[in-house]
Amino acid sequence: MDQLPTPYLSVDLDVLDRNLARMAAFTAERGAALRPHAKTHKCLQIARRQLDAGAVGLTVATVAEAEIFSGGGCTDLFIAYPLWIDQAKGARLRAVAERAAVAVGVDSAASAQALAKHAGGLVEVLVEVDCGHHRSGVQPGEAGAVALAAARAGLRVRGVFTFPGHGYSAIGAGKDVAVQEAAALRQAADAVRAAGLEVSVVSGGSTPTAWYTDTADVSEIRPGVYALNDAQQWELGSCEPADVALTATATVVSRAPGHVILDAGGKALGADRAPWNTGYGRLPDLPEARITAQSEHHTTVVFPAGTPLPEPGSRVRVVPNHVCATVNLNDELVITSRGEVVDRWAVAARGANT
């Protein structure tokens, strides 16, 4: 590994498989379905391992991701976002639906009608509701009206879903947000049933909230980051440092009193930093250090007074803050097991944003 040019991303296969097995066991024990979000890793090999571990299918963010994962053999996909489907995107969605079961999120009668017009009866829908994140989604009590509009447009309604993204809002928020999620989904499912439609799937979940999911109200969860984990999950308490499967390796290119400069910046690591993050990532082997600044190709790492600094030319591992963004900036993942390189996996869905 010392011969690989830096920066590069590596995935510890043993940690990855342990993470996948843990989440699969958690959901199976509670009678819930697991539909992990593939936008985190964008990698066909990781998707296959998730399915082999018991996932019922994959969640994706875009039609382009659906194209890539269906082309790679995944036969059950949910695009968890209220897409606006025009003629061109509808043709692409119909092509995906010829090789995989596909469901799409809707949160308005207009989006359901556009989907029905351009994708026909080939896809199912789930109505998105807002459980407090205030991104997309209707209020839970309005889910029945949207579901009925979708059904009248000729679409089969599979159920309801939400994204509890405000679980990322603060350290310790996950448990309370999971309670809000369950309440919103319960109300939404009741509203759809009151409209005379069946609800077969009630879908929620994110990595910070997954472990608190009330499966009395949620039948399916869609965490993504859990497979690889990152510094956000570490600092939120959703995982331990030992659960981080993906790291970036960078080289110390400069040293001055109290800090060093690495050759990995925002274009390799991503530039995300939540208000509660202690820096632009963490160094797992040097936990007292903090990444205080980041430019396009360089990162500043500051150490407490009196701490020995890494030598110029030495290599350090970095845990990025937001692994989903980091993976999308890189072409491949170097796969290791017990410290040895065992494979290289392409980031097949890199840039699949349409």
PALO-189723 format. One record per residue (C-alpha): chain; y, x, z; residue number from 1. Coordinates in steps of 0.02 Angstrom, whole numbers, plus 32768, in hexadecimal, padded with zeros to 4 digits. Each point is the difference from the previous one (the first is absolute). Layout:
# residues N
   mol      Y      X      Z   seq
     A      Y      X      Z   NUM
...
# end
This chain:
# residues 354
   mol      Y      X      Z   seq
     A   8000   8000   8000     1
     A   8073   8095   8019     2
     A   8001   8016   7F43     3
     A   8046   7F54   7FD9     4
     A   80B9   7FFD   7FD3     5
     A   806D   7FA7   807E     6
     A   8031   7F7A   8020     7
     A   7F61   7F99   7FEB     8
     A   7FB0   7F6B   8054     9
     A   7F55   8008   804F    10
     A   7F91   7F7A   8049    11
     A   7F80   8023   8087    12
     A   7F6A   7F9D   7FC1    13
     A   7FB0   7FF5   80AC    14
     A   809D   7FB5   804E    15
     A   8017   7F8B   7F6C    16
     A   7F4F   7FBC   800F    17
     A   8012   7FEC   80BB    18
     A   80A0   7F9C   7FE8    19
     A   7FAE   7F91   7F7E    20
     A   7F67   7FE1   806C    21
     A   8069   7FD7   8099    22
     A   8068   7F7A   7FA9    23
     A   7F68   7FB8   7FA8    24
     A   7FA6   7FF1   80A7    25
     A   8099   7FB4   8054    26
     A   8010   7F75   7F7F    27
     A   7F44   7FE0   7FF3    28
     A   7FF0   7FED   80BD    29
     A   8088   7F7B   7FFD    30
     A   7FBF   7FA2   7F69    31
     A   8096   802B   7F93    32
     A   8001   803E   7F4E    33
     A   804E   80A9   7FD9    34
     A   8067   8011   7F61    35
     A   8057   80A9   800F    36
     A   80A1   8025   7FA4    37
     A   7FE1   8082   7F7B    38
     A   80B9   8029   7FE7    39
     A   7FEC   807C   808F    40
     A   7F86   8075   7FAA    41
     A   8007   7FC8   7F48    42
     A   7F59   8057   7FEC    43
     A   7F62   7FB9   7FB2    44
     A   7F8B   8069   806B    45
     A   804F   7FC4   80A3    46
     A   7FFB   7F4D   7FC2    47
     A   7F47   8011   7FDC    48
     A   7FE0   8043   80AF    49
     A   805E   7F6C   804A    50
     A   7F99   7F85   7F9D    51
     A   7F5F   805A   802C    52
     A   8033   7FF7   80B8    53
     A   800A   7F42   7FF8    54
     A   80A9   7FCE   7FB7    55
     A   7FF7   7F5B   7FA0    56
     A   807C   803E   7F7E    57
     A   80A5   805A   7FF1    58
     A   80B6   7FD3   8016    59
     A   8079   8048   7F80    60
     A   80BB   7FF7   7FE9    61
     A   8017   7FF3   7F44    62
     A   7FAC   7FC9   7F60    63
     A   7FF5   80B8   7FCE    64
     A   7F9F   8028   809F    65
     A   7F8F   7F6B   7FDB    66
     A   7FE1   8046   7F51    67
     A   7FCF   80AA   8043    68
     A   7F8F   7FC5   808E    69
     A   7FAB   7F7A   7F97    70
     A   7FE5   8083   7F7A    71
     A   7FB2   806C   8087    72
     A   7F81   7F7C   802F    73
     A   8052   7F97   8087    74
     A   7FD4   7F4B   7FDB    75
     A   8069   7FA3   8083    76
     A   80BC   801E   800B    77
     A   8093   7FAF   8057    78
     A   80B1   8029   7FC7    79
     A   8058   7FE2   80A5    80
     A   80AE   7FDE   7FC1    81
     A   8056   7F6B   7FAD    82
     A   8003   8044   7F4F    83
     A   806E   7FB8   7F79    84
     A   7F8D   7FF0   7F69    85
     A   8047   8000   7F50    86
     A   7F9F   7FFF   7F5C    87
     A   7FE0   80BB   7FFB    88
     A   7FCB   8010   80B6    89
     A   7F99   7F62   7FEF    90
     A   7F9D   804E   7F72    91
     A   7FDD   8098   806B    92
     A   7FCC   7F92   8092    93
     A   7F8A   7F9C   7F92    94
     A   7FAE   80A2   7FC6    95
     A   7FE4   8033   80B5    96
     A   7FB8   7F55   8027    97
     A   7F7D   8017   7F7A    98
     A   7FAE   808B   8066    99
     A   802D   7FD2   80B4   100
     A   8025   7F6C   806F   101
     A   80BD   8001   8018   102
     A   8072   7FA8   8079   103
     A   80BE   800C   8002   104
     A   8083   7FD7   8082   105
     A   807F   7F75   7FE3   106
     A   8090   7FC6   806D   107
     A   8055   7F7D   7F93   108
     A   7FD6   7F74   7F88   109
     A   805B   8060   7F77   110
     A   7F97   809D   8014   111
     A   7F61   7F98   8003   112
     A   8033   7FA6   7F60   113
     A   8028   80A3   7FA7   114
     A   7F58   8047   8036   115
     A   7FA5   7F65   7FC2   116
     A   805C   8002   7F5A   117
     A   7FDA   80B5   7FD6   118
     A   7F5B   8023   8059   119
     A   7FB0   7F55   7FF4   120
     A   7F70   7FD3   8071   121
     A   7FBB   80B0   8009   122
     A   8050   802D   80A7   123
     A   8005   7FB3   80AC   124
     A   8096   7FFF   8074   125
     A   8029   8016   80B7   126
     A   80A4   7FBE   8043   127
     A   8066   8085   8059   128
     A   8055   7FD1   80A2   129
     A   8082   805F   8066   130
     A   7FC0   8027   80AF   131
     A   80A0   805A   8034   132
     A   8010   8094   7F8B   133
     A   807F   7FA0   7F96   134
     A   7FD1   804D   7F58   135
     A   7FAA   7F83   7F8C   136
     A   7FA1   7F64   8032   137
     A   802D   7F4E   802C   138
     A   800E   7FBA   80AF   139
     A   7F52   7FD1   803E   140
     A   8022   7F45   7FFE   141
     A   802F   800A   7F47   142
     A   7F5B   804B   7FCA   143
     A   7FB5   7F56   7FD9   144
     A   8087   7FD5   7F83   145
     A   7FED   80A5   7FA3   146
     A   7F43   7FF1   8001   147
     A   800B   7F50   7FBA   148
     A   8076   803A   7F76   149
     A   7F86   808A   7FD3   150
     A   7F6E   7F87   7FFA   151
     A   8062   7F85   7F94   152
     A   8026   8090   7F89   153
     A   7F45   801A   7FEB   154
     A   7FE3   8092   8078   155
     A   7F76   8006   8080   156
     A   8048   801E   80AD   157
     A   7F97   8079   8066   158
     A   8067   7FF9   80A0   159
     A   8095   8050   8055   160
     A   8036   80B1   802B   161
     A   8089   8063   8054   162
     A   8039   80B2   801A   163
     A   802C   802A   80B5   164
     A   806F   8091   7FCA   165
     A   806F   7FF5   809A   166
     A   7F6F   804F   805D   167
     A   8052   80A0   7FC3   168
     A   80A6   7FD4   8051   169
     A   7FE5   8058   80A6   170
     A   7F7F   805D   8065   171
     A   7F8F   7F81   8054   172
     A   8033   7F6E   7F91   173
     A   7F55   7FE7   7FB2   174
     A   7FB5   7F91   8086   175
     A   8091   7F84   8007   176
     A   800E   7FFB   7F43   177
     A   7F46   7FD9   7FF1   178
     A   801D   7F68   8070   179
     A   808F   7FC6   7F8E   180
     A   7F92   801D   7F68   181
     A   7F73   7F95   8043   182
     A   8075   7F72   802E   183
     A   8054   8001   7F55   184
     A   7F5A   8002   7FA3   185
     A   7FB9   7F76   806B   186
     A   8097   7F91   7FDC   187
     A   7FFA   802B   7F46   188
     A   7F47   7FDB   7FF1   189
     A   801A   7F59   8056   190
     A   808D   7FD7   7F87   191
     A   7F93   8024   7F69   192
     A   7F73   7F95   8045   193
     A   807B   7F74   8024   194
     A   802F   8007   7F47   195
     A   7F4B   7FD6   7FD8   196
     A   7FC8   80AE   7FCC   197
     A   7F74   806F   8041   198
     A   8026   80A5   8055   199
     A   7F74   807E   7FEA   200
     A   8062   80A0   8029   201
     A   8083   8022   8086   202
     A   8037   80B2   7FE1   203
     A   806C   8075   8066   204
     A   8001   80AA   804E   205
     A   804E   80AB   7FF4   206
     A   7FC9   80A1   8050   207
     A   8073   7FF1   809A   208
     A   7FCA   7F4B   801F   209
     A   7F4B   8004   7FC6   210
     A   7FB6   8030   80A8   211
     A   8055   7F68   8052   212
     A   7FCF   7F80   7F7C   213
     A   7FCB   7F57   8042   214
     A   7F6F   7FD5   7F8E   215
     A   8001   7F4D   8040   216
     A   8096   7FE9   7F8E   217
     A   7FED   808E   7F82   218
     A   7F63   800A   7F94   219
     A   802F   809C   7F9C   220
     A   8066   809C   8024   221
     A   8051   8078   7F86   222
     A   802B   80A6   8055   223
     A   801F   8094   7F8E   224
     A   803D   809A   805E   225
     A   7F6B   8000   8079   226
     A   7F95   805C   7F80   227
     A   806C   809D   8002   228
     A   8080   7FE1   808A   229
     A   80A7   805B   800D   230
     A   808A   8035   8078   231
     A   8042   7F4E   800C   232
     A   7F58   7FC0   803E   233
     A   7FF0   8097   8074   234
     A   80A9   7FDD   804F   235
     A   7FE8   7F43   8002   236
     A   7F5E   801B   8060   237
     A   7F95   7FAE   7F7A   238
     A   7F97   809E   7FF2   239
     A   7FE2   80A5   8057   240
     A   802E   80A6   7FAD   241
     A   7F45   801E   7FE6   242
     A   7FFA   7F62   7F94   243
     A   8078   8047   7F7E   244
     A   7F97   8025   7F65   245
     A   808A   8037   7F88   246
     A   8071   8096   8016   247
     A   8070   8065   7F8E   248
     A   7FEE   80BD   8003   249
     A   80A3   8061   7FEC   250
     A   8033   80B6   8007   251
     A   8084   804B   8072   252
     A   807F   8048   7F86   253
     A   808D   802C   8079   254
     A   8018   801E   80B9   255
     A   8098   8008   8070   256
     A   801A   7FF4   80BC   257
     A   7FB3   7F5C   803B   258
     A   7FC8   7FBC   7F59   259
     A   7F9C   801C   7F61   260
     A   800E   7FBA   7F50   261
     A   7F68   7FBB   7FA3   262
     A   7FE9   7FEF   7F44   263
     A   7FDD   7F44   800B   264
     A   8091   7F87   7FFC   265
     A   8020   7F4B   7FD8   266
     A   7FB5   800D   7F51   267
     A   7F57   802F   804A   268
     A   8001   7FAD   80AB   269
     A   806F   7F68   7FE7   270
     A   80A4   7FE6   805B   271
     A   7FD9   7F6C   8070   272
     A   8039   8006   80B4   273
     A   8001   7F66   806F   274
     A   8084   7FF9   808A   275
     A   7F7B   8025   8083   276
     A   7FAE   8091   7FA2   277
     A   801E   80A7   8057   278
     A   8016   8059   7F5A   279
     A   7FCE   8002   7F49   280
     A   7F48   8012   802A   281
     A   7F9A   8060   807F   282
     A   7FA4   80A6   8005   283
     A   7F54   7FDC   804C   284
     A   7FDD   80B5   802C   285
     A   80B0   801C   8046   286
     A   8023   7F5A   8059   287
     A   8099   8043   805C   288
     A   805A   801C   7F5B   289
     A   806F   7F7F   7FAC   290
     A   8031   7FEC   7F49   291
     A   80BA   7FE7   800F   292
     A   803C   8008   7F4C   293
     A   7FBA   7FEB   7F52   294
     A   803E   8026   7F52   295
     A   7FA9   7FE8   7F5A   296
     A   7F8E   8098   800C   297
     A   801B   8044   80B0   298
     A   7FE8   7FC6   80B2   299
     A   804F   8043   80A0   300
     A   7F8D   800F   8096   301
     A   8052   8020   80A9   302
     A   7FA4   8046   8097   303
     A   802B   7FFD   80BA   304
     A   8054   809C   8044   305
     A   7F86   808C   8020   306
     A   7F77   7FB8   7F90   307
     A   7FB0   807F   7F8A   308
     A   8029   7FD5   7F4C   309
     A   7F84   8003   7F6F   310
     A   800C   809C   7F95   311
     A   804D   7FF9   7F52   312
     A   7F74   7FE8   7F84   313
     A   7F91   7FA4   807B   314
     A   7FC7   7F4F   7FDF   315
     A   8018   7F67   806E   316
     A   7FC1   7F4E   7FF6   317
     A   807A   7F6E   7FFD   318
     A   7FD9   7F4A   8026   319
     A   807A   7F9A   7F96   320
     A   8057   7F6B   804C   321
     A   7FCD   7F81   7F7C   322
     A   7F5E   802C   7FAA   323
     A   800F   7F77   7F7B   324
     A   809E   8050   7FBB   325
     A   7FBB   80B0   8010   326
     A   7F62   7FDC   7F9D   327
     A   8066   7FB0   7F74   328
     A   805F   80A4   7FEB   329
     A   7F64   8068   7FE0   330
     A   7F80   800A   7F75   331
     A   7F64   8026   8065   332
     A   7FB2   800C   80AB   333
     A   7F9E   809A   8033   334
     A   7F67   7FC2   805E   335
     A   7FBC   8067   808F   336
     A   7F70   7FF5   8079   337
     A   7FEE   8073   8096   338
     A   808A   806E   7FBC   339
     A   7FB7   8018   7F53   340
     A   803D   7FB6   7F5B   341
     A   7F7B   7F89   7FBE   342
     A   805A   7FA2   7F76   343
     A   80A5   7FCE   7FB2   344
     A   802D   7F4A   7FE5   345
     A   8086   7FC2   7F8A   346
     A   8089   7F8D   803E   347
     A   7FCE   7F88   7F76   348
     A   8083   7F7B   8023   349
     A   8091   8078   8017   350
     A   809E   7FB0   7FB9   351
     A   7FA8   7F5A   7FDE   352
     A   809B   7F9E   802C   353
     A   8008   7F76   7F7D   354
# end
